[in-house]
């Protein structure tokens, strides 16, 4: 098995806030990340695909095709957006970097040709903080939005 990784960037904002908690607890737990209007990051993500190389090309996946898939399924949807408001698959979910990695996986998981498997998503929220996700069951609480 070979692993091919594509690195891409996007900018987005979010607010870390649990609507089941009062303002004091949210401020204590999420600190500046609980800013009422949100705050932004310049995210870096690495998407790793596992597969065997094609005998005719030597490619596991054409990197131009990998970029097109990631752009269409993720970057075009989240770039310069507010996760809490603008991104349908994140509405009602606390948009921590951990939750983003899981939801990104769900967006990409079945988008590759037969014989290719999504292996890993690594998502950098800052140059010092990242998360890696290899698939599998992760429970994410979905909050009901109050109209």
Secondary structure as UniProt FT lines:
FT   STRAND          2..14
FT   TURN            19..20
FT   HELIX           23..30
FT   HELIX           31..34
FT   TURN            36..37
FT   STRAND          39..51
FT   TURN            55..57
FT   HELIX           63..70
FT   HELIX           71..75
FT   HELIX           76..78
FT   TURN            79..80
FT   STRAND          81..82
FT   HELIX           83..86
FT   HELIX           88..90
FT   TURN            91..92
FT   HELIX           97..108
FT   TURN            109..110
FT   TURN            114..115
FT   STRAND          117..126
FT   TURN            127..128
FT   STRAND          129..133
//
